[in-house]
Amino acid sequence: MRDEEPQSAADKTLSVLEALADHSRIADIAATCRLPKPTVHRILQTLVRHGFARSDGQGNYVGGPRILSLAGRFLQRLDIAEQVRPILRDLQERTGWTIHLALLSGDEAVYVAKLEGAKPYHLASRVGMSLKLHCTSIGKAILATMSDDEVRALARRTGLTARTENTLTDENALLTELRKVRKHGYAEDHEENEAGVRAVGAAVFDHTGDVLGGLSAAALVHLTSENTELPALVTAAARDVSRALGKS
C-alpha cells in the first residue's frame, strides 16, 4: 500500500480553515485536521493576520471578516445569475443553443450560469469552471473592451495556450481578431476552445459601464446550421443583461 502523499502548506491551511467553521479551540482543530498543535497555531496566526480568523485572546478562534467579505462576493455572483436567468432562458428558447453567463475573475472568467440547449447533447462546460479569454467567445468579447496594450500584457502573463488546432496563439493574430469583435459587437469561437463546438458571445457591463463578463450561445458544429440572426440575438441579450444590472 502506498503512503499518503504529504500535505502541502496550502492543504494544511485549507484544512484548518474548514475545521474553523465547526471548532474554535486549537486542540479540536488539530484533532480534526490530524495536525500538530504548533502547526495549527502557526496557521491560525497567519489567518488572523490576513483577516480570515479572529482570536478572543483566550485560545478560542472564529472566522474573520474577510471570510464574510469573500462569501458575500461569491453570493453576489450567484445573485447576478439568478437575476438575469429569464433573459438567458429567453435566448435559449429562441436559439435552441446552450447559453452561458461568465463573470470576469482576474485574467480568466468563471461560468456562473449554464442553460442546456434543446439538442440531445451536453457540452463539457459547467458552472464554476474557469475559461481562458483568448480562445472563447465570451473571453474575446471581454478582451475587445480592453486596449491593445492591456491585451498584450495579459497575453504575456497567461500565455496564449493552444486548446485546439484552431486556437489563436499569436498575439498579433489575436489583436486582429479583436478589432473585428469591436467592429461587429460580438465574438465567435470556431472550435478554438473545444473541438466540435462553435459559440457566439458578447460582453456584459455593470452599472458603472465597466465590463463584468459576457454571455454566449454554444452548440456542436455538426448540429448547427448558419443562423444569420444568432449574433443579433446574442448581442440583444447581452444588452438586456447589462440593463438589468443597472447599465443605462
N, C-alpha and C positions, 0 to 999 in steps of 0.2 A: 504493500500500500504506500503510495507516495505521500510525503509530508505535505502539509498545507503550505501554500505559498505565503511567505512572510507579509505581514500587513505593512503598507506604506504609511508615511506620516499622514497623508490625506485620508487614507482608510480609517486610521485611528481617530482623527479629528471628526470625521463624519459620524463615526460610531458613537463618540461621546456626545456630539450634538443631538443625535437621535435619542440617546438614552436620557438626555436632559429634559426631554418632553415628559418623561414619566417619573424621574427621580431627581432629588435635589442634593443628596449627600454624596460625597466623593466615594465612600465605601460602596454604596449601592450602584453608582455609575460604573465603578471599577469592576464590580462583580458581573454586571450586565454585559459590559464590553470585554470582559476577560483580559483586562489590562492592569498593570501595576498601579497602585495608588499614586506614586510620584509622577508617573506618566500622565494620568488623568488630571492631576493637579496642574501640571505644566500646560496641558491643552486648555483647561478651563481658564487659566490666567490669560492665555492668548485670546480666547473667545471674549473674555471680559474687556481686554484692551481694545478689541475691534467692535465692541457693542453687541456681540451675539449672545452674551451672558451677563448676568449681574450677580454679585455676591452680597449677602447681608452681613458679612464680617464674622459670622458665627459658624462658618463651614457649610452654609446652605447656598445653593446656586439655582437660579431660574433663567429662563430665556430672556435675552436683552432686547432693546428697542429695534435693533437692526433686523431681527427676525421678523418682527411685526411689519416693518417697513417693506422688506422683500416680499412677505406674504401678501401685503396689500397691493404691491405692484403686479404680482402674478395674478391675483384675483381680478385686478383691473383689466388685464388682458382677456381673461375669461369673460368678464362682463361685456367687453367690446364685441367679442364673438357672438354672444347671445343677443346683444343689442341690434346687430346688423344681420342676424340669421334670416329674417324674412326676405331681405334683399338677395342674399345668397341663394335661398330656396327658389326665388322667382327666376334667377339666372339659370339655375339647374333645370327647372321645368321648361324654360324657353329653349335651352340648348341640348338637353339630354346628356351633357358632359359632366365630368366630375369637377366640382368647384372647390377651390382652396382659398383660404384667407391666411396670410402670414404677416407677422409683425417684425420689423427690423430689430435686431438684437446684436449690437456690436458690428462685426464685419460679416454677419450672416443674418438670416431671417429664420423665424420659427413658425411652423404651422400652428394656428390656433383654432382653425375650423376646417372640416372637410365634409362635403356632401357628395355621396357617391352618385355616379351617373346612372342613366337609365339602362345602359347596356350591361350584359351579363359578364362583367369583368371587374377586377379590383386592382387599382394602382397600388404601388408599394408605399406610397406616402402615408403618413399618419400624423395625427395631432401630437405636438411635442417634438417632432422631428425637425432638425435644423436643415436648411438648404443653402447652398452656395449661391452667391449673387451673380456670378459671371456666366452661369450655364442654365439658368431657369428663367422663365418669362417674368415671374414676379421679381426675381433678382435684377434682371436687366432693366425692368421698368423703374426699380428703385435707383439703380446706378445712373439712369438717364437724368435723374433730378440733381445729380452732383456735377461739379466741374470736372474737366478732363484731368486736372492736377489731382483732385481728390480720388478719382478713379485709378489713376496711376499709382498713387500712394497705397490704396487698398490692394491693388493687384500685387504690388511688391511685398506687402505684409502677408498676404494669404496665399499667393501663388495661383496661377490660372491652371489648376489641375484638370487634366482630361478625364471626363466621366464616360464619354463615348468617343467614337471617331469623329463625331460632328462638333464636339466642344470647341469653342473659340479659346485657344491657348496663347494666342499672340496679342499683345497689348494694343497694338495699332489696329488690328482687325476688330477687337472689341470696341475700341473708341469709334471706329467707322460704323459699327452696328448700332451703337448708342445714339449716334447722330440721326439714324433712321427712326429710332424709337422716339426721339424728341420731335421729329417732324410729324410722325403719324399719331403719336399719343398712346401707343401700345407697343408691347414687345412680344416676340414669338420665340418659341423653343421648338426647334425642329430636331427632335431626338438628340438634344445636346446634353441632357441630364440623365435620361433613361432611354435606352434603345427601344424603339417602337412606340414612343409616347410623344405626342405633339401637344403644345399648350399655347394659349394666348393670354397675356397678363397686362395689367395696368396698375399704376401706383395709387395708393390712397393717402390722404393727408389729414392731419388733426386740425383743431380749431385755430391754431396759430399759422397754418399753412405749411408746416414742416412735414416732410414725408414720414409716414407712420409705418408703412408696409405696402402690401399690394394684394390683389386677388387675381385668380386665374381660372380659366376653364381648360381642362385637360382630357385627352382621350387617346385610345390606341389608334395609331395611324391607319391600320388596315380596316378599322371600323368607322372611319370618318370620311366624309366627302367634303369637297370645297364648300365652305359656308361663308359667303361674302358678307353676311350680316353679323357674324360672330365678333369681329373686332369692335363694331359699334355697340353690340350688346354688353361686351365686357367693359368697355370704357364708360358706358352709361351707368352700369352697376357700380363701378369704382367711384364715379361722381356721386352717386346716391349714398354710398357708404361714407364718403368724406363729408357730405352734407349732414348725415345722421350723427357724425362725430363733431359737428359744430363748425365745419368749414363753410364760410359764406361764399 
